Amino acid sequence: MPLIRLLLQLCLFRKGPQDVPASPLLLGIGLTFYLLAGILLLGLETGWQDGLLRTLTEALLLGGFLWTILSLMNKRPRLLQTAISVYACDALVSSLALPLLLLMASVPEARPAYLILLGLMLWHWAILGHILRHAVSVRWIQGIGLALAYMVLSYRIMSVLFPAAAA
């Protein structure tokens, strides 16, 4: 339960990745939940096998992005805490999106669900920016910019690797 409380505080911008214990076990837990949430979300849309492949690819892209940014900023010792924060917070937000996507699949005219999902996407962007801001010691707007750069870059790469999914 303390881990969930810490994740909520991260997602509410009250804590930063520096407050997360640097634990390979926590990274494994965060990454496992990230993968499970991604497979569930993408599996609903694309099928389970493709969802698994896309989720693994996204996990590698995200890890590579974190490693690159932290290396460029000479902050690589922060990688473990940053990766735990990003993967675990993503899993938490994704788990909130899952019921909405199920609702939208069964009731396409559920317009409020679309607005809530948009809000979750914007919140996810802000959380990633918040985590990156602390990880590389920059201002909030720069962290948001890094998060946006990652989102655009990952979308472009995923659309090349999985062209049917981008259509």
C-alpha positions as CSV (number, residue, x, y, z in Angstrom):
1,M,0.0,0.0,0.0
2,P,2.8,2.5,0.6
3,L,3.9,2.0,-3.0
4,I,0.4,2.9,-4.3
5,R,0.3,6.0,-2.0
6,L,3.7,7.0,-3.4
7,L,2.6,6.6,-7.0
8,L,-0.6,8.6,-6.3
9,Q,1.6,11.4,-4.8
10,L,3.8,11.3,-8.0
11,C,0.7,11.4,-10.2
12,L,-0.6,14.4,-8.1
13,F,2.7,16.2,-8.5
14,R,3.5,16.1,-4.8
15,K,6.5,13.8,-5.1
16,G,9.2,13.3,-7.7
17,P,11.2,10.4,-8.9
18,Q,13.9,11.2,-6.3
19,D,11.4,10.1,-3.7
20,V,11.1,6.6,-5.2
21,P,13.4,3.9,-3.7
22,A,16.1,2.8,-6.3
23,S,15.1,-0.8,-6.3
24,P,15.5,-3.3,-9.1
25,L,12.6,-5.2,-7.5
26,L,10.4,-2.1,-7.8
27,L,11.5,-1.6,-11.4
28,G,10.4,-5.2,-12.1
29,I,7.0,-4.6,-10.4
30,G,6.5,-1.3,-12.2
31,L,7.5,-2.7,-15.6
32,T,5.3,-5.8,-15.1
33,F,2.2,-3.6,-14.4
34,Y,3.1,-1.4,-17.3
35,L,3.3,-4.4,-19.6
36,L,0.0,-5.9,-18.2
37,A,-1.9,-2.6,-18.6
38,G,-0.5,-2.0,-22.1
39,I,-1.3,-5.5,-23.2
40,L,-4.8,-5.2,-21.9
41,L,-5.4,-1.8,-23.5
42,L,-3.8,-2.6,-26.8
43,G,-5.1,-6.1,-26.9
44,L,-8.6,-4.8,-26.9
45,E,-7.9,-2.6,-29.9
46,T,-5.5,-4.8,-32.0
47,G,-5.7,-8.3,-30.6
48,W,-3.6,-9.9,-27.9
49,Q,-0.5,-10.9,-29.9
50,D,-0.2,-7.6,-31.6
51,G,-0.9,-5.8,-28.3
52,L,1.9,-7.8,-26.6
53,L,4.4,-6.9,-29.4
54,R,3.4,-3.2,-29.4
55,T,3.6,-3.0,-25.6
56,L,7.0,-4.5,-25.5
57,T,8.1,-2.1,-28.3
58,E,6.7,0.9,-26.4
59,A,8.5,-0.3,-23.2
60,L,11.8,-0.5,-25.0
61,L,11.3,2.9,-26.7
62,L,10.4,4.5,-23.3
63,G,13.4,2.9,-21.6
64,G,15.7,4.0,-24.4
65,F,14.3,7.5,-24.3
66,L,14.9,7.8,-20.6
67,W,18.4,6.4,-20.9
68,T,19.2,8.8,-23.7
69,I,17.8,11.9,-22.0
70,L,19.5,11.1,-18.7
71,S,22.8,10.4,-20.3
72,L,22.7,13.6,-22.4
73,M,22.0,15.6,-19.2
74,N,24.7,13.7,-17.2
75,K,22.0,12.3,-14.8
76,R,22.3,8.6,-15.6
77,P,22.4,7.6,-11.9
78,R,18.8,8.7,-11.7
79,L,17.7,6.2,-14.4
80,L,16.4,3.5,-12.0
81,Q,14.2,5.8,-10.0
82,T,13.0,7.6,-13.1
83,A,12.1,4.4,-14.9
84,I,10.3,3.0,-11.9
85,S,8.3,6.3,-11.7
86,V,7.4,6.5,-15.4
87,Y,6.5,2.8,-15.8
88,A,4.5,2.6,-12.6
89,C,2.6,5.9,-13.1
90,D,1.8,5.0,-16.7
91,A,0.4,1.6,-15.5
92,L,-1.7,3.5,-12.9
93,V,-3.2,5.9,-15.4
94,S,-3.7,3.2,-18.0
95,S,-5.6,1.1,-15.4
96,L,-8.0,4.1,-15.0
97,A,-8.4,4.2,-18.8
98,L,-9.3,0.5,-19.2
99,P,-12.9,0.8,-17.9
100,L,-13.5,3.8,-20.2
101,L,-12.2,1.9,-23.2
102,L,-14.4,-1.0,-22.4
103,L,-17.4,1.3,-22.0
104,M,-16.6,3.0,-25.3
105,A,-16.3,-0.3,-27.1
106,S,-19.7,-1.4,-25.9
107,V,-21.5,1.9,-26.0
108,P,-19.9,4.1,-28.8
109,E,-22.2,7.0,-28.0
110,A,-20.8,7.3,-24.4
111,R,-19.4,10.8,-25.1
112,P,-18.5,11.7,-21.6
113,A,-16.1,8.7,-21.6
114,Y,-14.3,10.3,-24.5
115,L,-13.8,13.5,-22.6
116,I,-12.6,11.7,-19.5
117,L,-10.2,9.7,-21.6
118,L,-8.9,12.9,-23.1
119,G,-8.4,14.3,-19.6
120,L,-6.5,11.1,-18.7
121,M,-4.2,11.5,-21.7
122,L,-3.4,15.1,-20.8
123,W,-2.8,14.1,-17.2
124,H,-0.5,11.4,-18.4
125,W,1.5,13.9,-20.4
126,A,1.7,16.2,-17.4
127,I,2.9,13.3,-15.1
128,L,5.6,12.4,-17.6
129,G,6.7,16.0,-17.8
130,H,6.7,16.3,-14.0
131,I,8.9,13.2,-13.7
132,L,11.3,14.3,-16.4
133,R,11.5,17.8,-14.9
134,H,12.7,16.3,-11.6
135,A,14.9,13.7,-13.3
136,V,16.9,16.1,-15.4
137,S,16.6,19.1,-13.1
138,V,14.8,21.5,-15.5
139,R,11.9,23.8,-15.3
140,W,8.3,22.4,-15.5
141,I,7.7,23.7,-19.0
142,Q,10.9,22.0,-20.2
143,G,9.8,18.7,-18.6
144,I,6.5,19.1,-20.5
145,G,8.4,19.8,-23.7
146,L,10.5,16.6,-23.2
147,A,7.3,14.6,-22.5
148,L,5.7,16.0,-25.7
149,A,8.9,15.2,-27.7
150,Y,8.8,11.7,-26.4
151,M,5.1,11.3,-27.3
152,V,5.6,12.6,-30.8
153,L,8.7,10.6,-31.4
154,S,7.2,7.4,-30.1
155,Y,4.1,7.9,-32.1
156,R,6.2,8.3,-35.3
157,I,8.3,5.3,-34.6
158,M,5.3,3.1,-33.7
159,S,3.4,4.3,-36.9
160,V,6.4,3.1,-38.9
161,L,6.8,-0.2,-37.1
162,F,3.0,-0.8,-36.9
163,P,1.5,1.0,-39.9
164,A,-2.0,-0.6,-39.7
165,A,-2.3,0.6,-36.1
166,A,-1.7,4.2,-37.0
167,A,-4.4,4.2,-39.7
